[in-house]
Amino acid sequence: MKKEPLLGAGMSQPAAPYSMALRVQANEMLYIAGQGPTAGDGSIVGAGDIEAQVRQVFANIQSLLEAAGADFNNVVFMNMYVTDIRFRETITMVRNEILEPPFPAATMVQIGSLASTDWLVEIDAIAALD
């Protein structure tokens, strides 16, 4: 797999760890549905704690990537849904611990509610496999 971050003419570098655009050459793609902060038994991890929830969400994504023989270096796009945009700093902190450049293209959106009223964050991802 080959990844190349792109920036349009006259555009500034993103303030957070993501690529404005990412050109990807790969043979196979993995689409990961929105992952919430749920444990293997279905219970919610970290009720009211955004850091605990985002760590669980990334752990769930990692488990799915590993099931496909991949890791976070294969992720090329992420949608992050939050119930409060002020969670951005905490999510960025955790992302910085997990992701490495070139960062995936990404979007963060504040929405009114998620699949459970106790969820503060949900993330879906697309990975390019070799």
The first five atom37 places (N, CA, C, CB, O) and aatype in JSON, in Angstrom:
{
  "aatype": [12, 11, 11, 6, 14, 10, 10, 7, 0, 7, 12, 15, 5, 14, 0, 0, 14, 18, 15, 12, 0, 10, 1, 19, 5, 0, 2, 6, 12, 10, 18, 9, 0, 7, 5, 7, 14, 16, 0, 7, 3, 7, 15, 9, 19, 7, 0, 7, 3, 9, 6, 0, 5, 19, 1, 5, 19, 13, 0, 2, 9, 5, 15, 10, 10, 6, 0, 0, 7, 0, 3, 13, 2, 2, 19, 19, 13, 12, 2, 12, 18, 19, 16, 3, 9, 1, 13, 1, 6, 16, 9, 16, 12, 19, 1, 2, 6, 9, 10, 6, 14, 14, 13, 14, 0, 0, 16, 12, 19, 5, 9, 7, 15, 10, 0, 15, 16, 3, 17, 10, 19, 6, 9, 3, 0, 9, 0, 0, 10, 3],
  "atom_mask": [
    [1, 1, 1, 1, 1],
    [1, 1, 1, 1, 1],
    [1, 1, 1, 1, 1],
    [1, 1, 1, 1, 1],
    [1, 1, 1, 1, 1],
    [1, 1, 1, 1, 1],
    [1, 1, 1, 1, 1],
    [1, 1, 1, 0, 1],
    [1, 1, 1, 1, 1],
    [1, 1, 1, 0, 1],
    [1, 1, 1, 1, 1],
    [1, 1, 1, 1, 1],
    [1, 1, 1, 1, 1],
    [1, 1, 1, 1, 1],
    [1, 1, 1, 1, 1],
    [1, 1, 1, 1, 1],
    [1, 1, 1, 1, 1],
    [1, 1, 1, 1, 1],
    [1, 1, 1, 1, 1],
    [1, 1, 1, 1, 1],
    [1, 1, 1, 1, 1],
    [1, 1, 1, 1, 1],
    [1, 1, 1, 1, 1],
    [1, 1, 1, 1, 1],
    [1, 1, 1, 1, 1],
    [1, 1, 1, 1, 1],
    [1, 1, 1, 1, 1],
    [1, 1, 1, 1, 1],
    [1, 1, 1, 1, 1],
    [1, 1, 1, 1, 1],
    [1, 1, 1, 1, 1],
    [1, 1, 1, 1, 1],
    [1, 1, 1, 1, 1],
    [1, 1, 1, 0, 1],
    [1, 1, 1, 1, 1],
    [1, 1, 1, 0, 1],
    [1, 1, 1, 1, 1],
    [1, 1, 1, 1, 1],
    [1, 1, 1, 1, 1],
    [1, 1, 1, 0, 1],
    [1, 1, 1, 1, 1],
    [1, 1, 1, 0, 1],
    [1, 1, 1, 1, 1],
    [1, 1, 1, 1, 1],
    [1, 1, 1, 1, 1],
    [1, 1, 1, 0, 1],
    [1, 1, 1, 1, 1],
    [1, 1, 1, 0, 1],
    [1, 1, 1, 1, 1],
    [1, 1, 1, 1, 1],
    [1, 1, 1, 1, 1],
    [1, 1, 1, 1, 1],
    [1, 1, 1, 1, 1],
    [1, 1, 1, 1, 1],
    [1, 1, 1, 1, 1],
    [1, 1, 1, 1, 1],
    [1, 1, 1, 1, 1],
    [1, 1, 1, 1, 1],
    [1, 1, 1, 1, 1],
    [1, 1, 1, 1, 1],
    [1, 1, 1, 1, 1],
    [1, 1, 1, 1, 1],
    [1, 1, 1, 1, 1],
    [1, 1, 1, 1, 1],
    [1, 1, 1, 1, 1],
    [1, 1, 1, 1, 1],
    [1, 1, 1, 1, 1],
    [1, 1, 1, 1, 1],
    [1, 1, 1, 0, 1],
    [1, 1, 1, 1, 1],
    [1, 1, 1, 1, 1],
    [1, 1, 1, 1, 1],
    [1, 1, 1, 1, 1],
    [1, 1, 1, 1, 1],
    [1, 1, 1, 1, 1],
    [1, 1, 1, 1, 1],
    [1, 1, 1, 1, 1],
    [1, 1, 1, 1, 1],
    [1, 1, 1, 1, 1],
    [1, 1, 1, 1, 1],
    [1, 1, 1, 1, 1],
    [1, 1, 1, 1, 1],
    [1, 1, 1, 1, 1],
    [1, 1, 1, 1, 1],
    [1, 1, 1, 1, 1],
    [1, 1, 1, 1, 1],
    [1, 1, 1, 1, 1],
    [1, 1, 1, 1, 1],
    [1, 1, 1, 1, 1],
    [1, 1, 1, 1, 1],
    [1, 1, 1, 1, 1],
    [1, 1, 1, 1, 1],
    [1, 1, 1, 1, 1],
    [1, 1, 1, 1, 1],
    [1, 1, 1, 1, 1],
    [1, 1, 1, 1, 1],
    [1, 1, 1, 1, 1],
    [1, 1, 1, 1, 1],
    [1, 1, 1, 1, 1],
    [1, 1, 1, 1, 1],
    [1, 1, 1, 1, 1],
    [1, 1, 1, 1, 1],
    [1, 1, 1, 1, 1],
    [1, 1, 1, 1, 1],
    [1, 1, 1, 1, 1],
    [1, 1, 1, 1, 1],
    [1, 1, 1, 1, 1],
    [1, 1, 1, 1, 1],
    [1, 1, 1, 1, 1],
    [1, 1, 1, 1, 1],
    [1, 1, 1, 1, 1],
    [1, 1, 1, 0, 1],
    [1, 1, 1, 1, 1],
    [1, 1, 1, 1, 1],
    [1, 1, 1, 1, 1],
    [1, 1, 1, 1, 1],
    [1, 1, 1, 1, 1],
    [1, 1, 1, 1, 1],
    [1, 1, 1, 1, 1],
    [1, 1, 1, 1, 1],
    [1, 1, 1, 1, 1],
    [1, 1, 1, 1, 1],
    [1, 1, 1, 1, 1],
    [1, 1, 1, 1, 1],
    [1, 1, 1, 1, 1],
    [1, 1, 1, 1, 1],
    [1, 1, 1, 1, 1],
    [1, 1, 1, 1, 1],
    [1, 1, 1, 1, 1],
    [1, 1, 1, 1, 1]
  ],
  "atom_positions": [
    [[0.84, -1.17, 0.0], [0.0, 0.0, 0.0], [0.89, 1.24, 0.0], [-0.96, 0.0, 1.22], [1.91, 1.29, 0.69]],
    [[0.49, 2.22, -0.78], [1.22, 3.48, -0.85], [0.26, 4.6, -0.46], [1.82, 3.72, -2.28], [-0.86, 4.66, -0.95]],
    [[0.71, 5.51, 0.45], [-0.1, 6.64, 0.89], [0.67, 7.93, 0.65], [-0.5, 6.5, 2.39], [1.86, 8.01, 0.93]],
    [[-0.02, 8.93, 0.13], [0.59, 10.24, -0.11], [-0.37, 11.33, 0.35], [0.97, 10.41, -1.61], [-1.43, 11.51, -0.25]],
    [[0.0, 12.07, 1.42], [-0.86, 13.18, 1.83], [-0.8, 14.3, 0.79], [-0.43, 13.72, 3.22], [0.26, 14.57, 0.21]],
    [[-1.94, 14.94, 0.55], [-2.02, 16.03, -0.42], [-2.6, 17.27, 0.24], [-2.88, 15.61, -1.63], [-3.41, 17.19, 1.16]],
    [[-2.15, 18.42, -0.26], [-2.65, 19.71, 0.2], [-2.88, 20.57, -1.02], [-1.65, 20.4, 1.2], [-1.99, 20.7, -1.86]],
    [[-4.06, 21.14, -1.15], [-4.39, 21.96, -2.3], [-3.62, 23.28, -2.31], [0.0, 0.0, 0.0], [-3.14, 23.74, -1.27]],
    [[-3.5, 23.87, -3.48], [-2.81, 25.15, -3.63], [-3.45, 26.19, -2.72], [-2.83, 25.62, -5.1], [-4.67, 26.34, -2.71]],
    [[-2.63, 26.91, -1.98], [-3.11, 27.97, -1.11], [-3.73, 27.49, 0.19], [0.0, 0.0, 0.0], [-4.23, 28.31, 0.96]],
    [[-3.72, 26.19, 0.45], [-4.31, 25.66, 1.69], [-3.25, 25.58, 2.77], [-4.95, 24.27, 1.45], [-2.08, 25.32, 2.49]],
    [[-3.67, 25.8, 4.02], [-2.75, 25.66, 5.15], [-2.78, 24.23, 5.66], [-3.11, 26.66, 6.28], [-3.73, 23.49, 5.43]],
    [[-1.71, 23.85, 6.36], [-1.66, 22.53, 6.98], [-2.77, 22.44, 8.03], [-0.26, 22.27, 7.62], [-3.07, 23.44, 8.68]],
    [[-3.37, 21.27, 8.2], [-4.41, 21.14, 9.22], [-3.84, 21.36, 10.62], [-5.08, 19.76, 9.14], [-2.68, 21.03, 10.89]],
    [[-4.65, 21.91, 11.51], [-4.21, 22.19, 12.87], [-4.16, 20.92, 13.72], [-5.14, 23.2, 13.52], [-3.46, 20.89, 14.73]],
    [[-4.89, 19.9, 13.34], [-4.94, 18.64, 14.08], [-4.25, 17.55, 13.27], [-6.42, 18.23, 14.4], [-3.9, 17.77, 12.11]],
    [[-4.03, 16.38, 13.87], [-3.32, 15.3, 13.16], [-4.21, 14.56, 12.17], [-2.76, 14.31, 14.16], [-4.73, 13.48, 12.47]],
    [[-4.39, 15.14, 10.99], [-5.09, 14.47, 9.91], [-4.58, 15.03, 8.6], [-6.63, 14.65, 10.03], [-3.94, 16.08, 8.57]],
    [[-4.85, 14.34, 7.51], [-4.49, 14.81, 6.18], [-5.71, 15.43, 5.53], [-3.92, 13.65, 5.3], [-6.82, 14.91, 5.67]],
    [[-5.51, 16.55, 4.83], [-6.62, 17.17, 4.09], [-7.12, 16.22, 3.01], [-6.17, 18.52, 3.45], [-8.33, 16.12, 2.76]],
    [[-6.19, 15.52, 2.37], [-6.51, 14.49, 1.38], [-5.39, 13.47, 1.43], [-6.67, 15.09, -0.08], [-4.25, 13.79, 1.77]],
    [[-5.71, 12.24, 1.1], [-4.73, 11.16, 1.14], [-4.91, 10.3, -0.1], [-4.86, 10.31, 2.44], [-5.92, 9.62, -0.26]],
    [[-3.9, 10.33, -0.99], [-3.93, 9.47, -2.18], [-3.45, 8.09, -1.73], [-3.02, 10.04, -3.35], [-2.4, 7.96, -1.1]],
    [[-4.23, 7.06, -2.06], [-3.93, 5.71, -1.61], [-3.94, 4.76, -2.79], [-4.96, 5.24, -0.54], [-4.84, 4.78, -3.62]],
    [[-2.9, 3.92, -2.85], [-2.86, 2.82, -3.81], [-2.89, 1.53, -3.01], [-1.58, 2.89, -4.73], [-1.97, 1.24, -2.24]],
    [[-3.96, 0.76, -3.19], [-4.12, -0.48, -2.43], [-4.98, -1.44, -3.24], [-4.75, -0.22, -1.03], [-5.72, -1.03, -4.14]],
    [[-4.86, -2.72, -2.92], [-5.62, -3.75, -3.62], [-6.95, -4.08, -2.96], [-4.8, -4.99, -3.72], [-7.86, -4.57, -3.62]],
    [[-7.07, -3.81, -1.67], [-8.25, -4.23, -0.92], [-8.57, -3.18, 0.13], [-8.03, -5.62, -0.26], [-7.66, -2.55, 0.68]],
    [[-9.86, -2.98, 0.41], [-10.28, -1.99, 1.4], [-11.06, -2.69, 2.53], [-11.15, -0.89, 0.74], [-11.71, -3.71, 2.32]],
    [[-10.98, -2.11, 3.73], [-11.73, -2.58, 4.88], [-12.56, -1.41, 5.39], [-10.77, -3.13, 6.01], [-12.02, -0.35, 5.71]],
    [[-13.87, -1.59, 5.47], [-14.78, -0.56, 5.95], [-15.23, -0.95, 7.35], [-16.01, -0.39, 4.99], [-15.86, -1.99, 7.55]],
    [[-14.92, -0.11, 8.33], [-15.24, -0.39, 9.73], [-16.43, 0.47, 10.13], [-14.02, -0.13, 10.66], [-16.36, 1.7, 10.1]],
    [[-17.51, -0.18, 10.52], [-18.72, 0.53, 10.96], [-18.42, 1.33, 12.21], [-19.87, -0.46, 11.22], [-17.44, 1.07, 12.91]],
    [[-19.27, 2.3, 12.49], [-19.1, 3.13, 13.67], [-18.94, 2.3, 14.93], [0.0, 0.0, 0.0], [-19.77, 1.45, 15.24]],
    [[-17.86, 2.57, 15.65], [-17.57, 1.85, 16.88], [-17.83, 2.77, 18.06], [-16.11, 1.34, 16.9], [-17.35, 3.9, 18.11]],
    [[-18.58, 2.25, 19.01], [-18.85, 2.97, 20.25], [-17.99, 2.42, 21.37], [0.0, 0.0, 0.0], [-17.22, 1.48, 21.16]],
    [[-18.11, 2.99, 22.55], [-17.3, 2.59, 23.69], [-17.86, 1.37, 24.41], [-17.17, 3.74, 24.67], [-18.21, 1.44, 25.59]],
    [[-17.94, 0.25, 23.69], [-18.52, -0.95, 24.28], [-17.45, -2.02, 24.49], [-19.64, -1.49, 23.4], [-16.55, -2.19, 23.67]],
    [[-17.58, -2.72, 25.59], [-16.69, -3.85, 25.9], [-17.22, -5.09, 25.19], [-16.6, -4.08, 27.44], [-18.29, -5.07, 24.59]],
    [[-16.45, -6.17, 25.27], [-16.82, -7.42, 24.62], [-18.15, -7.99, 25.08], [0.0, 0.0, 0.0], [-18.81, -8.72, 24.34]],
    [[-18.56, -7.67, 26.3], [-19.84, -8.16, 26.81], [-21.0, -7.22, 26.49], [-19.75, -8.36, 28.32], [-22.14, -7.45, 26.91]],
    [[-20.71, -6.15, 25.73], [-21.74, -5.2, 25.35], [-21.94, -4.05, 26.31], [0.0, 0.0, 0.0], [-22.72, -3.14, 26.03]],
    [[-21.26, -4.09, 27.45], [-21.41, -3.0, 28.42], [-20.68, -1.74, 27.92], [-20.86, -3.42, 29.81], [-19.75, -1.82, 27.12]],
    [[-21.13, -0.6, 28.4], [-20.52, 0.68, 28.02], [-19.34, 0.95, 28.93], [-21.56, 1.84, 28.08], [-19.45, 0.87, 30.15]],
    [[-18.22, 1.29, 28.31], [-16.99, 1.61, 29.05], [-16.93, 3.12, 29.26], [-15.73, 1.09, 28.28], [-17.14, 3.89, 28.33]],
    [[-16.63, 3.54, 30.49], [-16.36, 4.94, 30.77], [-17.55, 5.87, 30.67], [0.0, 0.0, 0.0], [-17.43, 6.95, 30.08]],
    [[-18.67, 5.5, 31.22], [-19.84, 6.39, 31.17], [-19.45, 7.76, 31.73], [-21.04, 5.79, 31.97], [-18.98, 7.87, 32.86]],
    [[-19.65, 8.81, 30.92], [-19.32, 10.17, 31.34], [-17.86, 10.55, 31.24], [0.0, 0.0, 0.0], [-17.51, 11.68, 31.56]],
    [[-17.0, 9.64, 30.8], [-15.54, 9.87, 30.74], [-15.08, 9.79, 29.28], [-14.77, 8.84, 31.62], [-14.9, 8.69, 28.76]],
    [[-14.89, 10.93, 28.63], [-14.56, 10.93, 27.21], [-13.23, 10.23, 26.93], [-14.5, 12.35, 26.69], [-13.12, 9.52, 25.93]],
    [[-12.23, 10.39, 27.79], [-10.95, 9.73, 27.51], [-11.09, 8.21, 27.56], [-9.88, 10.18, 28.52], [-10.59, 7.52, 26.67]],
    [[-11.76, 7.69, 28.57], [-11.97, 6.24, 28.65], [-12.77, 5.74, 27.45], [-12.7, 5.86, 29.96], [-12.48, 4.68, 26.91]],
    [[-13.77, 6.51, 27.04], [-14.59, 6.09, 25.91], [-13.8, 6.09, 24.6], [-15.79, 6.99, 25.77], [-13.89, 5.13, 23.83]],
    [[-13.03, 7.13, 24.35], [-12.29, 7.18, 23.08], [-11.22, 6.09, 23.05], [-11.65, 8.57, 22.86], [-10.95, 5.53, 21.99]],
    [[-10.61, 5.78, 24.19], [-9.63, 4.69, 24.23], [-10.3, 3.35, 23.91], [-8.94, 4.63, 25.62], [-9.73, 2.52, 23.2]],
    [[-11.51, 3.14, 24.42], [-12.23, 1.9, 24.12], [-12.62, 1.84, 22.65], [-13.49, 1.77, 25.0], [-12.52, 0.78, 22.02]],
    [[-13.05, 2.96, 22.09], [-13.4, 3.0, 20.67], [-12.18, 2.63, 19.82], [-13.92, 4.41, 20.27], [-12.29, 1.81, 18.91]],
    [[-11.02, 3.22, 20.12], [-9.82, 2.88, 19.36], [-9.41, 1.42, 19.58], [-8.67, 3.81, 19.76], [-8.9, 0.79, 18.66]],
    [[-9.63, 0.88, 20.79], [-9.34, -0.54, 21.03], [-10.25, -1.42, 20.18], [-9.52, -0.88, 22.53], [-9.8, -2.44, 19.65]],
    [[-11.52, -1.04, 20.04], [-12.44, -1.81, 19.19], [-12.0, -1.75, 17.73], [-13.87, -1.28, 19.34], [-12.03, -2.77, 17.04]],
    [[-11.6, -0.57, 17.27], [-11.13, -0.44, 15.89], [-9.87, -1.27, 15.69], [-10.85, 1.04, 15.54], [-9.72, -1.94, 14.67]],
    [[-8.96, -1.23, 16.67], [-7.72, -2.02, 16.57], [-8.04, -3.51, 16.46], [-6.82, -1.76, 17.78], [-7.41, -4.21, 15.67]],
    [[-9.0, -3.98, 17.23], [-9.37, -5.4, 17.18], [-9.88, -5.78, 15.79], [-10.45, -5.7, 18.23], [-9.55, -6.85, 15.28]],
    [[-10.68, -4.92, 15.18], [-11.19, -5.2, 13.83], [-10.08, -5.13, 12.79], [-12.3, -4.21, 13.47], [-10.04, -5.94, 11.86]],
    [[-9.17, -4.17, 12.94], [-8.02, -4.09, 12.03], [-7.19, -5.37, 12.12], [-7.15, -2.86, 12.35], [-6.8, -5.94, 11.1]],
    [[-6.91, -5.81, 13.35], [-6.12, -7.02, 13.54], [-6.81, -8.24, 12.94], [-5.85, -7.25, 15.03], [-6.15, -9.13, 12.41]],
    [[-8.14, -8.29, 13.03], [-8.88, -9.41, 12.43], [-8.67, -9.47, 10.92], [-10.38, -9.29, 12.75], [-8.79, -10.54, 10.31]],
    [[-8.35, -8.32, 10.32], [-8.09, -8.25, 8.88], [-6.6, -8.29, 8.56], [-8.71, -6.98, 8.29], [-6.21, -8.11, 7.41]],
    [[-5.76, -8.52, 9.58], [-4.32, -8.55, 9.37], [-3.73, -7.17, 9.15], [0.0, 0.0, 0.0], [-2.72, -7.03, 8.46]],
    [[-4.35, -6.15, 9.73], [-3.93, -4.77, 9.52], [-3.68, -4.09, 10.87], [-4.99, -3.99, 8.72], [-3.85, -4.7, 11.93]],
    [[-3.26, -2.82, 10.81], [-3.1, -2.01, 12.01], [-3.46, -0.56, 11.67], [-1.63, -2.1, 12.56], [-3.95, -0.29, 10.57]],
    [[-3.23, 0.35, 12.6], [-3.64, 1.74, 12.38], [-2.9, 2.41, 11.23], [-3.43, 2.53, 13.64], [-3.39, 3.4, 10.7]],
    [[-1.75, 1.89, 10.83], [-1.06, 2.45, 9.67], [-1.85, 2.23, 8.39], [0.32, 1.82, 9.53], [-1.62, 2.92, 7.39]],
    [[-2.79, 1.29, 8.39], [-3.62, 1.02, 7.22], [-4.84, 1.95, 7.12], [-4.09, -0.41, 7.25], [-5.48, 2.02, 6.07]],
    [[-5.15, 2.66, 8.19], [-6.34, 3.52, 8.2], [-6.09, 4.75, 7.33], [-6.71, 3.94, 9.66], [-5.09, 5.45, 7.5]],
    [[-7.01, 4.98, 6.39], [-6.87, 6.11, 5.47], [-7.96, 7.16, 5.65], [-6.88, 5.61, 4.04], [-7.83, 8.27, 5.14]],
    [[-9.04, 6.84, 6.37], [-10.1, 7.81, 6.6], [-10.85, 7.46, 7.88], [-11.08, 7.85, 5.41], [-11.06, 6.29, 8.19]],
    [[-11.24, 8.51, 8.63], [-12.03, 8.33, 9.85], [-13.11, 9.41, 9.92], [-11.12, 8.38, 11.1], [-12.86, 10.57, 9.6]],
    [[-14.3, 9.0, 10.35], [-15.35, 9.93, 10.76], [-15.45, 9.82, 12.27], [-16.73, 9.62, 10.06], [-15.58, 8.72, 12.8]],
    [[-15.4, 10.95, 12.96], [-15.51, 10.96, 14.42], [-16.76, 11.76, 14.79], [-14.23, 11.57, 15.09], [-16.88, 12.93, 14.44]],
    [[-17.67, 11.11, 15.49], [-18.92, 11.74, 15.89], [-18.86, 11.96, 17.4], [-20.16, 10.88, 15.49], [-18.59, 11.02, 18.15]],
    [[-19.1, 13.18, 17.85], [-19.04, 13.51, 19.27], [-20.33, 14.23, 19.67], [-17.79, 14.39, 19.59], [-20.97, 14.89, 18.85]],
    [[-20.68, 14.09, 20.93], [-21.87, 14.79, 21.43], [-21.53, 16.19, 21.93], [-22.52, 13.99, 22.54], [-22.43, 16.98, 22.21]],
    [[-20.23, 16.5, 22.03], [-19.78, 17.84, 22.44], [-18.45, 18.11, 21.75], [-19.65, 17.95, 24.01], [-17.48, 17.38, 21.98]],
    [[-18.38, 19.14, 20.93], [-17.16, 19.43, 20.18], [-15.99, 19.75, 21.1], [-17.4, 20.59, 19.22], [-14.84, 19.68, 20.67]],
    [[-16.26, 20.1, 22.35], [-15.17, 20.36, 23.3], [-14.37, 19.1, 23.62], [-15.73, 20.95, 24.59], [-13.3, 19.19, 24.23]],
    [[-14.86, 17.93, 23.22], [-14.1, 16.68, 23.4], [-12.95, 16.59, 22.41], [-15.03, 15.48, 23.24], [-12.11, 15.69, 22.52]],
    [[-12.89, 17.5, 21.44], [-11.88, 17.46, 20.38], [-10.46, 17.34, 20.94], [-11.99, 18.71, 19.51], [-9.67, 16.54, 20.44]],
    [[-10.13, 18.11, 21.96], [-8.77, 18.09, 22.51], [-8.41, 16.71, 23.06], [-8.62, 19.14, 23.6], [-7.31, 16.22, 22.83]],
    [[-9.32, 16.09, 23.78], [-9.05, 14.77, 24.35], [-8.93, 13.73, 23.25], [-10.16, 14.37, 25.33], [-8.04, 12.88, 23.29]],
    [[-9.8, 13.79, 22.27], [-9.73, 12.84, 21.15], [-8.42, 13.02, 20.4], [-10.92, 13.02, 20.19], [-7.78, 12.03, 20.03]],
    [[-8.01, 14.26, 20.17], [-6.74, 14.53, 19.47], [-5.57, 13.99, 20.28], [-6.57, 16.04, 19.23], [-4.63, 13.44, 19.7]],
    [[-5.59, 14.15, 21.6], [-4.52, 13.64, 22.45], [-4.39, 12.12, 22.28], [-4.79, 13.99, 23.93], [-3.28, 11.61, 22.11]],
    [[-5.51, 11.41, 22.34], [-5.47, 9.95, 22.21], [-5.05, 9.55, 20.79], [-6.85, 9.33, 22.55], [-4.24, 8.64, 20.62]],
    [[-5.58, 10.24, 19.78], [-5.18, 9.96, 18.38], [-3.67, 10.11, 18.2], [-5.93, 10.91, 17.4], [-3.04, 9.32, 17.51]],
    [[-3.09, 11.15, 18.85], [-1.65, 11.38, 18.73], [-0.83, 10.24, 19.32], [-1.27, 12.69, 19.4], [0.29, 10.0, 18.9]],
    [[-1.39, 9.55, 20.3], [-0.71, 8.4, 20.9], [-0.77, 7.18, 19.99], [-1.32, 8.07, 22.26], [0.11, 6.32, 20.04]],
    [[-1.81, 7.09, 19.16], [-2.08, 5.88, 18.39], [-1.66, 5.99, 16.93], [-3.55, 5.56, 18.46], [-1.08, 5.06, 16.38]],
    [[-1.94, 7.13, 16.3], [-1.7, 7.29, 14.87], [-0.34, 7.91, 14.58], [-2.8, 8.14, 14.25], [0.19, 8.68, 15.38]],
    [[0.2, 7.55, 13.43], [1.48, 8.1, 12.98], [1.3, 8.7, 11.59], [2.6, 7.01, 12.97], [0.42, 8.27, 10.85]],
    [[2.13, 9.7, 11.24], [2.04, 10.25, 9.88], [2.4, 9.2, 8.84], [2.98, 11.46, 9.74], [3.18, 8.29, 9.14]],
    [[1.86, 9.28, 7.64], [0.87, 10.27, 7.24], [-0.49, 9.94, 7.86], [0.75, 10.33, 5.7], [-0.98, 8.82, 7.79]],
    [[-1.08, 10.96, 8.47], [-2.35, 10.76, 9.16], [-3.48, 10.53, 8.16], [-2.67, 11.97, 10.05], [-3.44, 11.04, 7.04]],
    [[-4.5, 9.76, 8.57], [-5.65, 9.57, 7.68], [-6.4, 10.89, 7.49], [-6.6, 8.49, 8.24], [-6.35, 11.78, 8.34]],
    [[-7.1, 11.0, 6.37], [-8.06, 12.08, 6.22], [-9.15, 11.84, 7.26], [-8.66, 12.15, 4.75], [-9.46, 10.69, 7.58]],
    [[-9.72, 12.91, 7.8], [-10.67, 12.72, 8.89], [-11.66, 13.87, 8.97], [-9.94, 12.59, 10.22], [-11.4, 14.99, 8.51]],
    [[-12.81, 13.56, 9.55], [-13.85, 14.55, 9.81], [-14.36, 14.33, 11.23], [-15.01, 14.44, 8.77], [-14.56, 13.2, 11.66]],
    [[-14.57, 15.44, 11.96], [-15.19, 15.37, 13.28], [-16.48, 16.18, 13.23], [-14.22, 15.9, 14.41], [-16.5, 17.31, 12.76]],
    [[-17.56, 15.58, 13.73], [-18.87, 16.21, 13.69], [-19.53, 16.1, 15.06], [-19.76, 15.55, 12.6], [-19.54, 15.03, 15.67]],
    [[-20.07, 17.21, 15.54], [-20.89, 17.17, 16.75], [-22.32, 16.85, 16.35], [-20.82, 18.52, 17.55], [-22.88, 17.47, 15.45]],
    [[-22.89, 15.86, 17.04], [-24.28, 15.49, 16.76], [-25.06, 15.45, 18.07], [-24.36, 14.11, 16.03], [-24.48, 15.46, 19.16]],
    [[-26.37, 15.42, 17.97], [-27.23, 15.48, 19.15], [-27.16, 14.25, 20.03], [0.0, 0.0, 0.0], [-27.18, 14.37, 21.25]],
    [[-27.07, 13.06, 19.41], [-26.99, 11.85, 20.2], [-26.48, 10.71, 19.34], [-28.35, 11.5, 20.8], [-26.52, 10.77, 18.11]],
    [[-25.99, 9.69, 20.01], [-25.45, 8.5, 19.33], [-26.35, 7.31, 19.61], [-23.98, 8.21, 19.8], [-27.46, 7.48, 20.13]],
    [[-25.89, 6.11, 19.29], [-26.72, 4.9, 19.42], [-27.2, 4.67, 20.85], [-25.95, 3.7, 18.94], [-28.28, 4.11, 21.05]],
    [[-26.41, 5.07, 21.82], [-26.81, 5.01, 23.23], [-26.65, 6.4, 23.82], [-25.95, 3.95, 24.02], [-25.72, 7.12, 23.46]],
    [[-27.54, 6.78, 24.69], [-27.44, 8.1, 25.31], [-26.19, 8.23, 26.19], [-28.68, 8.4, 26.14], [-25.8, 9.34, 26.54]],
    [[-25.57, 7.1, 26.55], [-24.34, 7.14, 27.35], [-23.08, 7.27, 26.5], [-24.25, 5.9, 28.2], [-22.0, 7.53, 27.04]],
    [[-23.2, 7.09, 25.19], [-22.03, 7.23, 24.32], [-21.73, 8.72, 24.13], [-22.27, 6.54, 22.94], [-22.62, 9.52, 23.89]],
    [[-20.44, 9.06, 24.25], [-19.98, 10.42, 23.99], [-19.28, 10.52, 22.65], [-19.05, 10.88, 25.1], [-19.14, 11.62, 22.1]],
    [[-18.84, 9.38, 22.11], [-18.05, 9.35, 20.88], [-18.34, 8.07, 20.11], [-16.54, 9.48, 21.18], [-18.59, 7.02, 20.7]],
    [[-18.29, 8.17, 18.8], [-18.38, 7.01, 17.9], [-17.47, 7.32, 16.72], [-19.88, 6.74, 17.43], [-17.46, 8.44, 16.21]],
    [[-16.7, 6.32, 16.28], [-15.76, 6.52, 15.17], [-15.92, 5.38, 14.18], [-14.3, 6.6, 15.69], [-15.95, 4.21, 14.56]],
    [[-16.01, 5.73, 12.88], [-15.91, 4.72, 11.83], [-14.63, 4.97, 11.05], [-17.17, 4.74, 10.89], [-14.06, 6.06, 11.12]],
    [[-14.18, 3.97, 10.32], [-12.89, 4.09, 9.65], [-12.88, 3.29, 8.35], [-11.76, 3.6, 10.57], [-13.65, 2.34, 8.17]],
    [[-12.0, 3.7, 7.47], [-11.72, 2.96, 6.24], [-10.22, 2.68, 6.24], [-12.16, 3.76, 4.95], [-9.41, 3.57, 6.47]],
    [[-9.87, 1.43, 5.98], [-8.46, 1.02, 5.92], [-8.16, 0.44, 4.55], [-8.14, -0.01, 7.03], [-8.98, -0.25, 3.95]],
    [[-6.97, 0.74, 4.07], [-6.49, 0.17, 2.81], [-5.56, -0.98, 3.16], [-5.76, 1.25, 1.92], [-4.6, -0.8, 3.91]],
    [[-5.84, -2.15, 2.61], [-5.04, -3.33, 2.91], [-4.08, -3.59, 1.77], [-5.95, -4.56, 3.15], [-4.36, -3.25, 0.62]],
    [[-2.95, -4.19, 2.08], [-1.95, -4.5, 1.05], [-2.42, -5.62, 0.16], [-0.61, -4.86, 1.67], [-1.71, -6.01, -0.77]]
  ]
}
